[in-house]
Amino acid sequence: MTADGATILIVEDEPPIRRLLRTTLAAHDYRILEAGTGAEALQAMRHHRPDLVLLDLGLPDRDGLELIGDIRKLAPVPIVVLSGRGDESAKVAALDSGADDYVTKPFGAEELMARLRAALRHRLQQQGADRSFSSGMLKVDLVRRLVERGGEAVKLSPKEYDILEQLAIHAGKVLTHRHLLREVWRDEAVDPQYLRVYIRQLRQKIETDPASPQHVLTEPGVGYRLV
């Protein structure tokens, strides 16, 4: 899905921010729907089919985290949270509630656009449009379970591959520590240090410079993202 023709539902109760988002998104050829409350957002979801929801958590009529769950019940649409709260616990709560990404106010237009494009690509992957990931010299074939860097096969341990597979399936989306522990270890109570060790090993094998990773990025205190 490209920006051309993609419809974004802006859920934001502050008119000046809504105008800024409307202008920014329109300049990138997105179609716009707007809602100032959670109730209006759900009504828009029922009567339209937005390709992505840009959601402010601080709404006047309901809790933003609960609204994420309600939107998820209506459609598997990507949700990018836009919030003034930048603390790690707020980000983790939003991502664990089902958001695809989290952008903190004040935000840069180019960063926001990049996050939206990544979320839209992730939606395409979920729909089965692409069962592979490719960026620079890194290629991941999820069907044949093959990983290559610069045309050379990369040998990964089962845990390393399982982590990379989760990141590739959700490419562009921040995966929390809890998500990865649940999906890879089947146990959220596992010490996150194990995850950090495997991430470090994975970077040694797939990054050109493991000390400055270009693919597996850390969201401090939250989790990891494959870009």
C-alpha positions as CSV (number, residue, x, y, z in Angstrom):
1,M,0.0,0.0,0.0
2,T,1.5,3.4,-1.0
3,A,0.5,6.8,0.3
4,D,-1.4,7.3,-2.9
5,G,-5.0,6.4,-2.1
6,A,-4.3,5.4,1.5
7,T,-6.9,6.8,4.0
8,I,-5.8,7.9,7.5
9,L,-8.2,8.5,10.4
10,I,-6.9,11.2,12.6
11,V,-8.2,10.9,16.2
12,E,-7.2,14.1,18.0
13,D,-9.2,16.4,20.2
14,E,-7.0,19.5,19.8
15,P,-8.1,21.4,16.6
16,P,-4.7,23.1,16.0
17,I,-2.9,19.7,16.1
18,R,-5.6,18.2,13.9
19,R,-5.1,21.0,11.4
20,L,-1.3,20.5,11.4
21,L,-1.7,16.7,10.8
22,R,-4.3,17.3,8.1
23,T,-2.0,19.7,6.2
24,T,1.1,17.4,6.7
25,L,-0.7,14.2,5.5
26,A,-2.5,15.9,2.6
27,A,0.9,17.2,1.4
28,H,2.0,13.5,1.2
29,D,-1.1,12.5,-0.8
30,Y,-3.0,10.8,2.0
31,R,-6.8,10.9,2.2
32,I,-8.0,12.2,5.6
33,L,-10.8,11.3,8.0
34,E,-11.1,13.2,11.3
35,A,-12.5,12.5,14.8
36,G,-12.3,14.6,17.9
37,T,-13.5,12.0,20.4
38,G,-13.4,8.2,20.9
39,A,-17.1,7.9,19.9
40,E,-16.5,9.8,16.7
41,A,-13.5,7.5,16.0
42,L,-15.6,4.4,16.3
43,Q,-18.3,5.9,14.2
44,A,-15.8,6.7,11.5
45,M,-14.4,3.1,11.7
46,R,-17.9,1.7,11.2
47,H,-18.8,3.9,8.3
48,H,-15.5,4.1,6.5
49,R,-12.5,1.8,6.0
50,P,-9.4,3.7,6.9
51,D,-6.1,2.2,6.1
52,L,-4.5,3.5,9.3
53,V,-5.5,5.2,12.5
54,L,-3.4,8.0,14.0
55,L,-4.5,8.2,17.6
56,D,-4.0,10.7,20.4
57,L,-4.5,8.9,23.7
58,G,-5.6,11.9,25.6
59,L,-9.3,12.0,24.5
60,P,-12.0,13.8,26.4
61,D,-14.6,11.0,26.4
62,R,-12.7,7.7,27.0
63,D,-9.4,6.1,27.7
64,G,-7.1,5.9,24.7
65,L,-5.8,2.4,25.5
66,E,-9.4,1.0,25.7
67,L,-10.1,2.7,22.4
68,I,-7.2,0.8,20.8
69,G,-8.9,-2.5,21.8
70,D,-12.3,-1.3,20.5
71,I,-10.8,-0.4,17.2
72,R,-9.0,-3.7,17.0
73,K,-12.4,-5.4,17.4
74,L,-13.7,-3.6,14.3
75,A,-10.8,-4.0,12.0
76,P,-7.1,-5.1,11.9
77,V,-6.1,-1.6,11.0
78,P,-2.6,-0.3,11.9
79,I,-2.7,2.1,14.8
80,V,0.0,4.7,15.4
81,V,-0.3,6.5,18.7
82,L,0.5,10.2,18.9
83,S,0.9,11.3,22.5
84,G,2.5,13.9,24.8
85,R,3.5,11.2,27.2
86,G,7.0,10.0,26.3
87,D,7.8,7.8,29.3
88,E,8.6,4.2,28.7
89,S,5.7,2.8,30.6
90,A,3.2,4.7,28.5
91,K,4.8,3.4,25.3
92,V,4.9,-0.2,26.5
93,A,1.2,0.1,27.6
94,A,0.1,1.4,24.2
95,L,2.1,-1.2,22.2
96,D,1.0,-4.1,24.4
97,S,-2.6,-2.9,24.0
98,G,-2.3,-3.4,20.2
99,A,-0.7,-0.2,18.8
100,D,1.8,-0.6,16.0
101,D,3.9,2.4,16.8
102,Y,4.2,5.3,19.2
103,V,5.2,8.9,18.3
104,T,5.8,11.4,21.0
105,K,4.7,15.1,20.7
106,P,6.3,17.3,19.6
107,F,7.1,15.3,16.5
108,G,9.0,15.9,13.3
109,A,7.0,15.6,10.1
110,E,9.6,13.4,8.3
111,E,9.8,11.0,11.3
112,L,6.0,10.8,11.5
113,M,5.7,10.0,7.7
114,A,8.4,7.3,8.0
115,R,6.5,5.7,10.9
116,L,3.2,5.8,8.9
117,R,4.8,4.2,5.8
118,A,6.3,1.5,8.0
119,A,2.9,0.7,9.6
120,L,1.2,0.6,6.2
121,R,3.9,-1.8,4.9
122,H,3.4,-4.0,8.0
123,R,-0.3,-4.2,7.2
124,L,0.5,-5.4,3.7
125,Q,2.8,-8.1,5.1
126,Q,0.0,-9.2,7.5
127,Q,-2.3,-9.6,4.5
128,G,0.2,-12.0,2.9
129,A,1.5,-9.6,0.2
130,D,5.0,-10.3,1.2
131,R,6.6,-13.2,3.0
132,S,10.1,-11.9,2.8
133,F,12.1,-8.9,4.2
134,S,14.8,-7.2,2.3
135,S,16.8,-4.1,3.3
136,G,20.3,-3.3,2.0
137,M,22.4,-6.4,2.1
138,L,20.0,-8.2,4.4
139,K,17.4,-10.7,3.0
140,V,15.0,-12.9,5.1
141,D,12.9,-15.5,3.3
142,L,10.2,-16.4,5.8
143,V,8.8,-19.3,3.7
144,R,12.1,-21.1,3.2
145,R,13.5,-19.9,6.6
146,L,16.6,-18.5,4.8
147,V,18.7,-15.5,5.9
148,E,21.3,-13.8,3.7
149,R,23.7,-10.9,4.1
150,G,25.4,-9.6,1.0
151,G,24.4,-12.8,-0.9
152,E,26.0,-15.1,1.7
153,A,23.9,-17.5,3.8
154,V,23.8,-16.6,7.5
155,K,23.6,-19.4,10.0
156,L,21.4,-18.6,12.9
157,S,20.6,-20.6,16.0
158,P,16.9,-21.5,16.4
159,K,16.3,-18.7,19.0
160,E,18.1,-16.2,16.9
161,Y,16.0,-17.1,13.9
162,D,12.7,-17.0,15.9
163,I,13.5,-13.5,17.1
164,L,14.4,-12.3,13.6
165,E,11.3,-14.0,12.2
166,Q,9.1,-12.1,14.7
167,L,10.8,-8.8,13.8
168,A,10.5,-9.5,10.0
169,I,6.8,-10.5,10.3
170,H,6.2,-7.2,12.0
171,A,8.8,-5.1,10.2
172,G,8.6,-1.5,11.0
173,K,6.6,-2.1,14.2
174,V,8.1,-1.9,17.7
175,L,7.9,-5.2,19.4
176,T,8.0,-5.0,23.2
177,H,10.2,-7.2,25.3
178,R,7.0,-8.9,26.6
179,H,5.9,-9.7,23.0
180,L,9.2,-11.3,22.0
181,L,9.5,-13.3,25.3
182,R,5.9,-14.6,24.8
183,E,6.3,-15.5,21.1
184,V,9.9,-16.9,21.3
185,W,10.2,-18.3,24.8
186,R,6.4,-18.8,25.3
187,D,6.9,-17.3,28.7
188,E,6.7,-13.6,29.6
189,A,8.4,-14.2,32.9
190,V,11.8,-15.1,31.3
191,D,14.5,-12.7,32.3
192,P,14.7,-10.0,29.5
193,Q,18.5,-10.3,29.8
194,Y,18.3,-13.5,27.7
195,L,16.6,-11.5,25.0
196,R,19.3,-8.9,25.1
197,V,22.0,-11.6,24.7
198,Y,20.4,-13.1,21.7
199,I,19.8,-9.7,20.1
200,R,23.5,-8.9,20.5
201,Q,24.4,-12.3,18.9
202,L,21.9,-11.7,16.1
203,R,23.4,-8.3,15.3
204,Q,26.9,-9.8,15.2
205,K,25.6,-12.0,12.3
206,I,23.4,-9.7,10.3
207,E,24.7,-6.2,10.8
208,T,27.6,-4.7,8.9
209,D,28.6,-2.8,12.1
210,P,27.0,-4.5,15.1
211,A,28.0,-1.5,17.3
212,S,25.9,0.8,15.0
213,P,23.0,-1.4,13.9
214,Q,21.0,-0.4,10.8
215,H,18.4,-3.1,10.9
216,V,17.6,-4.3,14.4
217,L,17.1,-1.0,16.3
218,T,16.5,-0.6,20.0
219,E,13.6,1.4,21.4
220,P,15.1,2.1,24.9
221,G,13.2,0.5,27.7
222,V,10.5,-0.7,25.3
223,G,11.7,-3.3,22.8
224,Y,13.1,-3.6,19.2
225,R,12.2,-2.8,15.6
226,L,13.4,-4.2,12.3
227,V,13.8,-1.5,9.7
